Amino acid sequence: MHNMNNGGNERMPFTTKNYIMMLAGVVVIILGFVLMSGGGEHTATAFDESIFSFRRITLAPIVVIAGFVVVGVAIMKRFKPTDKE
């Protein structure tokens, strides 16, 4: 078996910057879903064209994908450890 103690030179997989970037990515994803919401009509017989707006069809999916990219970069990026971490 491998010894997990390598002379006190252990390093956490993520730094504080990674967690901040992940949180920012999640906020961007939530913002994208908020942009996607709305546009429904309150009656079953009326049709509302606002569901096909630029914001819901184009902008919101781009924002959501950008949020997932930010989270992916936050997971893959290796920051240099500081003295505090």
URRA-V985120 format. One record per backbone hydrogen bond with DSSP energy under -1.0 kcal/mol. NH is the residue of the N-H (numbers start at 1). CO is the residue of the C=O. E is the energy in kcal/mol with one decimal. If there is no record, write none. Layout:
nh->(NH/NH)
co->(CO/CO)
e->(E/E)
This chain:
nh->(19/20/21/22/23/24/25/26/27/28/29/30/31/32/33/34/35/36/52/53/57/58/59/60/62/63/64/65/66/67/68/69/70/71/72/73/74/75/76/77)
co->(15/16/17/18/19/20/21/22/23/24/25/26/27/28/29/30/31/32/49/50/53/54/54/55/58/59/60/61/62/63/64/65/66/67/68/69/70/71/72/73)
e->(-1.8/-2.3/-2.4/-2.5/-2.4/-2.3/-2.3/-2.3/-2.1/-2.1/-2.3/-2.5/-2.4/-2.2/-2.1/-2.2/-2.4/-1.4/-1.9/-1.4/-2.4/-2.2/-2.2/-2.3/-1.5/-2.3/-2.3/-2.5/-2.3/-2.0/-2.0/-2.1/-2.3/-2.2/-2.4/-2.7/-2.3/-1.8/-2.1/-2.8)
